[in-house]
């Protein structure tokens, strides 16, 4: 990644709401991930660590007011010439006209159009990722396991959505009631005054999809809050995928070592500039919580509150499974390569 990236792409601004025929290629997704996401974020909402140090902050492409006024010509001009008074630099010396046009179309199609969806629409996962980040993660943690301060300070520990007990006990209807009305006798408040019914259902569906993927078969589930139980560590990848260790190794050393390091300890060359620090796969606590499905999810969807991007925008499902297989066997279980 270029060293100038941290001072770039603050206002990839302004797109024409249209161009329905644009189809993003892996190349343009990778281009955005490598050159733009460090400021604008993997979800185009400007929520990156660069946000704290740039004035004005990076452009939020998902903002509805912005989406209502942008033009394609304006974003092309911003990428080509930069934006005076901001950290947005000119990219005309790096990209040709065609590449700049593809970036503009990608931002329009991927982020701006999403901003025009009706609030509360459960088909807009980015809305619920933001709701979770702003209203839920303070207690339940960025990864759904429960924030450390809540575990240590609250009279009733926040629910760990990833636990075996949660998988077995929490039905969708029960969670909707809890989010809307709170849980008497616990610090869990009701959100019915802040979220409409569609948003309440949407945040529940988001939590269930992101954190509550079954970790054991129904007949082996145990009533325990432990992360490890039944066949937790032996769960397969979703979509009947099989991971290829050696291919995953090659992908890891091209795409992941800058943050996670060659030994998986989170001390790659970029780690110094990242907070929170990249995941240390060698940490025993991490090894107890990560299996193949959770690694796959984290690589595919990114991790809320961290600089971990959503690689599903760049990698195929098979690529993701291959990287996850390498990480799982090389660092999580420390099994030697077959």
Secondary structure as UniProt FT lines:
FT   HELIX           3..7
FT   TURN            20..21
FT   HELIX           26..35
FT   HELIX           37..40
FT   TURN            42..43
FT   HELIX           49..52
FT   TURN            61..62
FT   HELIX           64..67
FT   TURN            68..69
FT   HELIX           72..81
FT   TURN            84..85
FT   TURN            92..94
FT   HELIX           97..107
FT   HELIX           108..112
FT   HELIX           113..115
FT   TURN            119..120
FT   TURN            122..123
FT   HELIX           125..131
FT   HELIX           132..136
FT   HELIX           137..140
FT   TURN            142..143
FT   HELIX           148..153
FT   TURN            161..162
FT   HELIX           164..169
FT   HELIX           172..181
FT   TURN            184..185
FT   TURN            192..194
FT   HELIX           197..211
FT   HELIX           218..220
FT   TURN            230..231
FT   HELIX           232..234
FT   HELIX           238..240
FT   HELIX           245..255
FT   HELIX           257..260
FT   TURN            262..263
FT   TURN            269..270
FT   HELIX           271..273
FT   TURN            281..282
FT   HELIX           284..289
FT   HELIX           292..301
FT   TURN            304..305
FT   HELIX           311..313
FT   HELIX           317..327
FT   HELIX           328..332
//
